[in-house]
Amino acid sequence: EPFATCKDPMARAGTLQGPVHVPRLSLVAALAFLLAGIAFPKWKEWWPSSGTGWWRDEFLRWSEPIDTFNYIKRVPWEYVSIETSHGRVIDSTIFENGAPIVITGSPIQSWDAMEKWNIEYFVRKIPYLFGVFVNRDNGVFIYHDKHAKDLIKHHLERGWRPTYQIENMTSETFFQSCIEEDYMDPKSFVYFSNSLENLRNLKHGSRYEERGLEQDIPSNTTKIFAVPPGFASERAQQERILWIGSTGVTNNVHFDAVHNFYAQIFGVKSFILFPPRSHRGLHLFPRSHPSWRHSRIPDINVEMSQFGKYFELSSQALRVTLAPGELLYLPPYYFHQVRAETCSISISFWTTSDEDELIQKATSLPVPFEHFWTTEQKLIAAAAFLSQLLKDFSETSQTNQKPEELLTTLLETRLRRNCNLELKHIKFHCTSEWLKSLRGKFEQYSQQIADAFAKLRSKGVAEMMILDFVEELATWAAKEPLMENNVYNVDDTVSDLLCWALSSCLPSMASE
């Protein structure tokens, strides 16, 4: 049924996959909907069977997720696709809608992969796996960029520890964690991810096959899941990512800058989703951390359902469980936590969003800093300029966040610094004559950058990205003077700089 909700068997079994807090209003609405169905039993007869027309747009409008209901709509393929010379393809309406949606009855149900992809098939097809993520603790994986070696070294020295190791192993060893008798007390949690194109180029001894797993996926997926211009970046190409995970593997809350069509092939996976505006309460790692894009909260589901924390977040959460043959559309920058309820095989179809391109353009705009400034001048100028930028962004983007609230979000949830009581003794020179002479130049450059970020469709995405930009610019301003003095503790200096901006520069602007 179009409005069918997803029932989570793990929640009913009494595991950590418990229910999210649901406000009473949603219960009243659900009861009213049920009574309406009883009173009007023939409503299905009125539902059009065609996939075109005004009613489809109206249906999609009502398919937008409402926070208080805490579930994602399931919609038949024919309602979100249109007929073309290439067959039925995704309609652009779902990209305009900008909300996650589960699509049932899609073409993936007829793929060879649905019949072939299981444990035995993978052991035979890909006998050896390179780069397996292994967690021997609790199954929660918080991804980090292994290529950011300087950042990894820096944060290791400050007490941070990765949640997993990367190992090579046989497929048989990998899938040992999926054996039923090991489920209650697994020796390790493992998952593997790679693009189908990369797997095609791997040679597995005498079992090498030129097309590999690609032969089980139709070649027309680039057309079926095509993202139209205006929503995809100009040079975007579709990437197909394979995901294999043992039971209990959980990728903690994070976002990706891509349109993601997530096809469940084998096993069952559950998702908890949050809109981009939830970044304020998700306690993201800072931009200068190897786990950037991820939440510091290891398992948001446990925190919300078992310990009752993050009540405001729970009202924004959307939950869904994907069974084999179902397709989930995840918009760019939508936060999601994914858990394998059973041994699971999935494939994602990624297309880079146009928002990612807009962000790259915005962050490449020039800033009015001079290389010959002294260390003190650079820090003062950075604090003043970033204060001006947040002020312009708050006004231009019409966000409901004031500039001081945006800066507080960055300091308290990402950098974990509270400035309320720390800087009363510091006399910061935001009102100096030298700085006043730069005010006009600062305002010009600041407005250009604020306008670029304000073009993003989602205010939540715009807020996240402007805070990333602020943090990066503050890091740049603080890093060079520290390096000159052989001091490498950049984090504290960045926090100090932003605290100065919050306590001195923003108030001085407001008083002018």
C-alpha positions as CSV (number, residue, x, y, z in Angstrom):
1,E,0.0,0.0,0.0
2,P,1.3,3.5,-0.7
3,F,1.1,4.6,2.9
4,A,2.3,1.3,4.5
5,T,4.7,1.8,7.4
6,C,7.8,-0.2,7.9
7,K,7.6,-2.6,10.8
8,D,10.9,-3.4,12.4
9,P,11.0,-7.1,13.6
10,M,14.1,-6.3,15.7
11,A,12.2,-3.7,17.7
12,R,9.5,-6.2,18.5
13,A,12.1,-8.7,19.6
14,G,13.2,-6.3,22.3
15,T,16.7,-5.7,21.2
16,L,18.5,-2.3,21.1
17,Q,16.5,-1.5,18.0
18,G,13.7,-0.1,20.2
19,P,11.2,2.4,19.0
20,V,11.9,6.1,18.7
21,H,9.9,8.4,20.9
22,V,6.7,9.3,19.1
23,P,4.8,12.4,20.2
24,R,1.1,12.0,21.1
25,L,0.1,14.0,18.1
26,S,1.3,11.3,15.8
27,L,-0.8,8.7,17.6
28,V,-3.9,10.8,17.2
29,A,-3.1,11.3,13.5
30,A,-2.5,7.6,13.0
31,L,-5.9,6.8,14.7
32,A,-7.7,9.3,12.5
33,F,-6.1,7.8,9.4
34,L,-7.2,4.3,10.5
35,L,-10.8,5.5,11.1
36,A,-10.9,7.2,7.7
37,G,-9.8,3.9,6.1
38,I,-12.6,2.0,7.9
39,A,-15.2,4.7,7.0
40,F,-14.2,4.8,3.4
41,P,-13.2,1.2,2.5
42,K,-13.3,1.9,-1.3
43,W,-10.5,4.6,-1.3
44,K,-8.2,2.3,-3.3
45,E,-10.7,2.2,-6.1
46,W,-10.4,5.9,-6.4
47,W,-6.5,5.7,-6.6
48,P,-5.3,6.2,-10.2
49,S,-3.4,3.2,-11.7
50,S,-1.5,5.4,-14.2
51,G,1.9,6.9,-13.4
52,T,1.3,10.3,-14.8
53,G,-1.0,13.3,-14.1
54,W,-1.7,15.9,-11.5
55,W,-2.6,13.4,-8.8
56,R,1.0,12.0,-8.8
57,D,2.5,15.4,-7.9
58,E,-0.1,15.7,-5.1
59,F,0.8,12.3,-3.9
60,L,4.5,13.2,-3.8
61,R,3.7,16.4,-1.9
62,W,2.0,14.4,0.8
63,S,4.9,11.9,0.7
64,E,7.2,14.4,2.3
65,P,8.4,13.1,5.7
66,I,6.6,14.7,8.6
67,D,8.9,14.6,11.7
68,T,6.2,13.6,14.2
69,F,5.4,10.4,12.3
70,N,8.9,8.9,12.3
71,Y,8.5,6.7,9.3
72,I,9.3,6.9,5.6
73,K,6.6,6.4,3.0
74,R,6.7,3.4,0.7
75,V,5.7,4.3,-2.9
76,P,5.2,2.0,-5.9
77,W,7.7,2.3,-8.7
78,E,5.0,3.3,-11.2
79,Y,4.2,6.4,-9.1
80,V,7.7,7.8,-9.1
81,S,8.8,6.9,-12.7
82,I,8.0,8.0,-16.2
83,E,8.0,6.2,-19.5
84,T,10.8,7.0,-21.9
85,S,12.5,5.4,-24.9
86,H,14.8,3.7,-22.4
87,G,11.9,2.2,-20.5
88,R,10.6,3.6,-17.2
89,V,13.1,5.9,-15.4
90,I,13.1,7.9,-12.2
91,D,11.0,11.1,-12.4
92,S,12.7,14.4,-11.4
93,T,9.8,15.1,-9.0
94,I,11.5,13.1,-6.2
95,F,14.6,15.3,-6.5
96,E,12.5,18.4,-6.3
97,N,10.8,16.9,-3.3
98,G,14.2,16.4,-1.6
99,A,13.0,13.8,0.9
100,P,13.9,10.1,1.4
101,I,11.5,7.6,0.1
102,V,11.3,3.8,-0.2
103,I,10.4,2.5,-3.7
104,T,8.7,-0.8,-4.0
105,G,8.2,-2.9,-7.1
106,S,11.2,-1.4,-8.8
107,P,13.2,-3.0,-11.7
108,I,15.8,-4.3,-9.2
109,Q,13.4,-7.2,-8.3
110,S,14.1,-8.7,-11.8
111,W,17.9,-8.4,-11.7
112,D,20.0,-11.5,-11.8
113,A,21.7,-10.3,-8.6
114,M,18.5,-10.8,-6.6
115,E,18.6,-14.5,-7.4
116,K,22.4,-15.1,-7.4
117,W,23.9,-12.9,-4.7
118,N,24.2,-14.9,-1.6
119,I,27.0,-16.1,0.6
120,E,27.9,-19.1,-1.4
121,Y,27.9,-17.1,-4.7
122,F,30.3,-14.5,-3.3
123,V,32.7,-17.1,-1.8
124,R,32.9,-18.7,-5.3
125,K,33.0,-15.4,-7.2
126,I,35.3,-13.3,-5.1
127,P,37.3,-15.8,-2.9
128,Y,39.6,-13.0,-1.5
129,L,38.7,-9.6,-0.1
130,F,41.2,-6.7,0.2
131,G,40.6,-3.9,2.6
132,V,38.0,-5.4,5.0
133,F,36.9,-3.2,7.9
134,V,37.1,-5.2,11.2
135,N,35.6,-4.3,14.6
136,R,36.2,-6.7,17.5
137,D,34.3,-4.6,20.0
138,N,30.7,-3.6,19.6
139,G,30.0,-3.5,15.8
140,V,29.8,0.3,15.6
141,F,32.0,1.7,12.8
142,I,32.9,5.4,12.7
143,Y,34.7,5.9,9.4
144,H,37.9,7.9,9.1
145,D,39.8,9.0,6.1
146,K,42.9,6.7,6.0
147,H,44.6,9.1,3.6
148,A,44.6,12.0,6.1
149,K,47.7,10.8,7.8
150,D,48.7,14.1,9.4
151,L,45.3,14.5,10.9
152,I,45.3,10.9,12.1
153,K,48.7,11.3,13.8
154,H,47.6,14.6,15.4
155,H,44.4,13.2,16.9
156,L,46.0,9.9,17.9
157,E,48.4,12.0,20.1
158,R,45.3,13.7,21.6
159,G,43.7,10.4,22.6
160,W,41.4,9.6,19.7
161,R,41.3,5.9,18.6
162,P,39.9,4.4,15.4
163,T,36.9,2.1,15.8
164,Y,38.2,-0.5,13.3
165,Q,41.2,-2.1,11.6
166,I,41.6,-2.8,7.9
167,E,42.6,-6.3,7.0
168,N,42.7,-8.7,4.1
169,M,41.0,-12.1,4.3
170,T,39.3,-14.8,2.4
171,S,35.6,-14.5,1.7
172,E,35.0,-17.7,3.6
173,T,36.5,-16.1,6.7
174,F,34.6,-12.9,6.2
175,F,31.2,-14.7,6.0
176,Q,31.9,-16.8,9.0
177,S,30.5,-14.0,11.1
178,C,27.2,-14.5,9.3
179,I,26.7,-18.1,10.5
180,E,23.6,-18.3,12.6
181,E,25.2,-19.9,15.6
182,D,27.8,-17.1,15.9
183,Y,25.1,-14.4,15.8
184,M,24.6,-14.0,19.6
185,D,28.4,-13.8,20.3
186,P,30.3,-12.9,17.2
187,K,34.1,-13.0,17.4
188,S,34.3,-9.9,15.1
189,F,32.1,-7.6,13.1
190,V,33.2,-7.2,9.5
191,Y,32.1,-5.2,6.4
192,F,33.5,-4.7,3.0
193,S,32.9,-1.9,0.5
194,N,34.2,-1.2,-3.0
195,S,33.0,-0.1,-6.4
196,L,31.9,-2.7,-8.9
197,E,34.4,-1.2,-11.3
198,N,37.3,-1.8,-8.9
199,L,36.2,-5.4,-8.2
200,R,36.1,-6.1,-12.0
201,N,39.8,-5.3,-12.1
202,L,40.8,-7.6,-9.3
203,K,42.3,-11.0,-10.3
204,H,41.4,-14.0,-8.2
205,G,43.8,-16.6,-9.5
206,S,42.2,-19.0,-12.0
207,R,38.7,-17.8,-11.0
208,Y,39.2,-14.4,-12.6
209,E,36.2,-13.3,-14.6
210,E,36.3,-10.2,-16.8
211,R,32.9,-8.8,-15.9
212,G,32.8,-10.0,-12.3
213,L,29.7,-9.0,-10.4
214,E,28.7,-6.5,-13.1
215,Q,27.1,-9.1,-15.2
216,D,24.4,-9.5,-12.6
217,I,23.4,-5.8,-12.8
218,P,21.7,-4.4,-16.0
219,S,23.8,-2.0,-18.0
220,N,21.0,0.6,-18.1
221,T,21.1,1.6,-14.5
222,T,22.7,4.9,-15.4
223,K,19.5,5.7,-17.3
224,I,17.1,4.2,-14.8
225,F,18.6,6.2,-11.8
226,A,19.7,9.2,-13.8
227,V,19.8,12.5,-11.9
228,P,18.8,15.3,-14.2
229,P,20.7,18.6,-14.7
230,G,20.0,21.1,-12.0
231,F,20.4,18.4,-9.3
232,A,23.6,16.7,-10.3
233,S,27.0,18.3,-10.8
234,E,28.0,19.1,-14.3
235,R,30.6,16.3,-14.5
236,A,28.8,13.8,-12.4
237,Q,29.0,10.1,-13.2
238,Q,27.1,7.3,-11.6
239,E,29.2,5.2,-9.3
240,R,28.1,1.7,-8.1
241,I,29.2,0.8,-4.6
242,L,28.9,-2.7,-3.2
243,W,28.3,-3.1,0.6
244,I,28.6,-6.5,2.4
245,G,28.2,-6.6,6.2
246,S,27.9,-9.2,8.9
247,T,25.0,-9.2,11.4
248,G,25.2,-6.3,13.8
249,V,27.5,-4.1,11.7
250,T,26.5,-0.4,12.3
251,N,27.8,2.6,10.4
252,N,27.1,5.5,12.7
253,V,25.3,8.7,11.7
254,H,26.9,10.5,8.8
255,F,26.1,12.3,5.6
256,D,27.2,11.9,1.9
257,A,27.2,14.6,-0.8
258,V,25.5,12.3,-3.3
259,H,22.1,11.3,-4.6
260,N,22.0,7.7,-3.3
261,F,19.7,5.0,-4.6
262,Y,20.3,2.2,-2.1
263,A,19.2,-1.3,-3.3
264,Q,18.9,-4.1,-0.8
265,I,19.8,-7.4,-2.5
266,F,20.3,-9.9,0.3
267,G,19.4,-9.8,4.0
268,V,17.8,-7.0,6.0
269,K,19.1,-3.5,6.9
270,S,17.6,-0.9,9.1
271,F,18.1,2.9,8.8
272,I,17.7,5.9,11.0
273,L,17.6,9.1,9.0
274,F,17.8,12.8,10.0
275,P,17.3,15.9,7.9
276,P,20.3,18.2,7.3
277,R,19.1,20.7,9.9
278,S,19.6,18.1,12.6
279,H,23.4,18.8,12.4
280,R,22.9,21.2,15.3
281,G,22.2,18.3,17.7
282,L,24.3,15.5,16.1
283,H,27.6,16.6,17.5
284,L,29.6,16.2,14.3
285,F,33.3,15.8,14.2
286,P,35.1,19.1,13.2
287,R,36.2,19.6,9.6
288,S,39.8,19.1,10.7
289,H,39.1,15.6,12.0
290,P,39.7,12.4,9.9
291,S,36.1,11.4,10.8
292,W,34.6,14.6,9.4
293,R,31.0,14.1,8.1
294,H,30.3,11.7,11.0
295,S,28.6,12.2,14.4
296,R,30.5,11.8,17.6
297,I,27.6,9.8,18.9
298,P,28.6,6.1,18.4
299,D,25.1,4.6,18.1
300,I,22.2,7.1,18.0
301,N,19.6,4.4,18.2
302,V,20.9,3.1,21.5
303,E,21.2,6.6,22.9
304,M,17.6,7.5,21.9
305,S,15.8,4.3,22.6
306,Q,17.7,2.7,25.5
307,F,18.8,5.8,27.4
308,G,16.2,8.3,26.3
309,K,18.7,10.9,25.3
310,Y,18.5,13.4,22.4
311,F,14.7,13.8,22.7
312,E,14.7,16.7,20.2
313,L,16.6,14.5,17.7
314,S,14.2,11.6,18.2
315,S,11.3,13.8,17.0
316,Q,13.2,14.4,13.8
317,A,14.3,10.8,13.2
318,L,12.9,8.7,10.4
319,R,13.1,4.9,10.5
320,V,12.9,2.2,7.9
321,T,13.9,-1.4,7.4
322,L,14.8,-2.5,3.9
323,A,14.0,-6.1,2.8
324,P,15.5,-7.7,-0.3
325,G,14.1,-6.1,-3.5
326,E,13.4,-2.7,-1.9
327,L,15.0,0.6,-3.0
328,L,15.7,3.6,-0.7
329,Y,16.3,7.0,-2.1
330,L,18.6,9.1,0.1
331,P,18.9,12.8,-0.9
332,P,22.4,14.5,-0.6
333,Y,23.5,15.5,2.9
334,Y,20.7,13.5,4.6
335,F,22.1,12.0,7.8
336,H,21.8,8.2,8.1
337,Q,22.8,5.4,10.4
338,V,22.7,1.9,8.9
339,R,22.6,-1.4,10.7
340,A,22.8,-4.9,9.2
341,E,20.0,-6.9,11.0
342,T,21.2,-10.0,9.2
343,C,24.2,-10.8,7.0
344,S,23.6,-8.2,4.2
345,I,24.5,-7.5,0.6
346,S,23.5,-4.1,-0.9
347,I,24.5,-1.9,-3.8
348,S,24.3,1.9,-3.9
349,F,24.1,4.1,-7.1
350,W,25.8,7.4,-6.3
351,T,25.6,10.6,-8.3
352,T,27.4,13.7,-7.0
353,S,25.0,16.5,-6.3
354,D,25.0,20.0,-7.7
355,E,25.1,21.3,-4.1
356,D,28.6,19.8,-3.8
357,E,29.7,21.7,-6.8
358,L,28.2,25.0,-5.4
359,I,30.0,24.4,-2.2
360,Q,33.3,23.9,-4.0
361,K,32.8,27.2,-5.9
362,A,31.9,29.0,-2.7
363,T,34.9,27.8,-0.8
364,S,37.2,28.7,-3.7
365,L,36.2,32.4,-3.6
366,P,39.1,34.7,-2.5
367,V,39.3,36.1,1.1
368,P,40.8,39.5,1.9
369,F,43.9,38.5,3.8
370,E,47.5,39.6,3.1
371,H,50.6,37.5,3.5
372,F,52.6,40.3,5.1
373,W,50.3,40.7,8.1
374,T,51.8,40.0,11.5
375,T,50.6,37.0,13.5
376,E,48.4,39.2,15.6
377,Q,46.9,41.0,12.6
378,K,46.0,37.6,10.9
379,L,44.2,36.4,14.0
380,I,42.3,39.7,14.6
381,A,41.4,39.9,10.9
382,A,40.2,36.3,10.8
383,A,37.9,36.7,13.8
384,A,36.5,40.0,12.4
385,F,36.0,38.6,8.9
386,L,34.3,35.4,10.1
387,S,32.0,37.4,12.3
388,Q,31.0,39.5,9.3
389,L,30.6,36.4,7.2
390,L,28.2,34.8,9.7
391,K,26.2,38.0,10.0
392,D,25.8,38.3,6.2
393,F,25.0,34.6,5.8
394,S,22.3,34.8,8.5
395,E,20.7,37.7,6.8
396,T,21.1,36.5,3.2
397,S,20.0,32.8,3.7
398,Q,17.1,33.8,6.0
399,T,18.1,30.9,8.3
400,N,16.4,31.0,11.7
401,Q,19.8,30.9,13.3
402,K,21.4,34.1,14.4
403,P,25.2,34.5,13.7
404,E,26.1,34.0,17.4
405,E,23.9,30.8,17.5
406,L,25.7,29.4,14.4
407,L,29.1,30.1,16.0
408,T,28.0,28.6,19.3
409,T,26.9,25.5,17.4
410,L,30.4,25.2,15.9
411,L,32.2,25.7,19.2
412,E,30.0,23.6,21.5
413,T,29.0,20.6,19.3
414,R,32.0,20.3,17.0
415,L,35.0,21.8,18.8
416,R,33.6,21.1,22.3
417,R,34.5,24.5,23.7
418,N,32.3,26.7,25.9
419,C,33.1,30.3,25.7
420,N,30.6,31.7,28.2
421,L,33.1,32.2,31.1
422,E,36.5,32.1,29.5
423,L,37.4,35.3,27.7
424,K,36.3,38.2,29.8
425,H,39.9,39.2,30.5
426,I,40.9,39.4,26.9
427,K,40.9,42.8,25.2
428,F,40.4,41.9,21.6
429,H,41.0,44.6,19.0
430,C,37.8,44.3,16.9
431,T,37.4,48.1,17.2
432,S,40.9,49.1,16.3
433,E,41.5,51.7,13.6
434,W,43.5,49.3,11.5
435,L,40.6,46.9,11.4
436,K,38.0,49.6,10.7
437,S,40.0,50.6,7.6
438,L,39.4,47.1,6.3
439,R,35.7,47.0,7.1
440,G,34.5,47.9,3.6
441,K,36.8,45.3,1.9
442,F,35.6,42.7,4.4
443,E,32.0,43.4,3.7
444,Q,32.4,43.1,0.0
445,Y,34.2,39.7,0.1
446,S,32.0,38.4,2.9
447,Q,28.8,39.2,1.0
448,Q,30.0,37.3,-2.1
449,I,30.7,34.2,-0.1
450,A,27.4,34.4,1.9
451,D,25.5,34.8,-1.4
452,A,27.2,31.6,-2.8
453,F,26.2,29.5,0.2
454,A,22.7,30.9,0.3
455,K,22.1,29.4,-3.2
456,L,22.0,25.9,-1.6
457,R,18.4,24.5,-1.7
458,S,18.5,23.3,1.9
459,K,19.0,25.8,4.7
460,G,20.4,22.9,6.9
461,V,23.0,22.1,4.3
462,A,23.9,25.8,3.9
463,E,24.4,26.0,7.7
464,M,26.6,22.9,7.8
465,M,28.8,24.1,5.0
466,I,29.2,27.7,6.1
467,L,30.4,26.3,9.5
468,D,32.9,24.1,7.7
469,F,34.1,27.1,5.8
470,V,34.4,29.1,9.0
471,E,36.4,26.3,10.7
472,E,38.7,25.9,7.8
473,L,39.5,29.6,7.5
474,A,40.1,29.8,11.2
475,T,42.4,26.8,11.0
476,W,44.3,28.4,8.2
477,A,44.7,31.7,10.1
478,A,45.9,30.0,13.3
479,K,48.1,27.3,11.7
480,E,50.8,29.4,10.1
481,P,51.6,31.5,13.1
482,L,51.7,28.3,15.3
483,M,54.0,26.5,12.9
484,E,56.4,29.5,12.9
485,N,56.7,29.0,16.7
486,N,56.9,25.2,16.5
487,V,53.5,24.8,18.2
488,Y,51.2,22.3,16.7
489,N,48.2,22.4,19.0
490,V,46.0,24.1,16.4
491,D,42.7,23.0,17.8
492,D,42.9,25.2,21.0
493,T,44.0,28.2,19.0
494,V,41.2,27.9,16.5
495,S,38.7,27.6,19.4
496,D,40.2,30.7,21.0
497,L,40.0,32.6,17.8
498,L,36.3,31.8,17.3
499,C,35.6,32.5,21.0
500,W,37.1,36.0,20.5
501,A,34.9,36.5,17.5
502,L,31.9,35.4,19.5
503,S,32.7,37.5,22.6
504,S,34.1,40.7,21.0
505,C,33.6,41.0,17.2
506,L,29.9,40.1,16.9
507,P,28.9,42.3,19.8
508,S,30.8,45.2,18.4
509,M,29.1,44.8,15.0
510,A,25.7,44.7,16.7
511,S,26.4,48.0,18.5
512,E,27.3,49.9,15.3
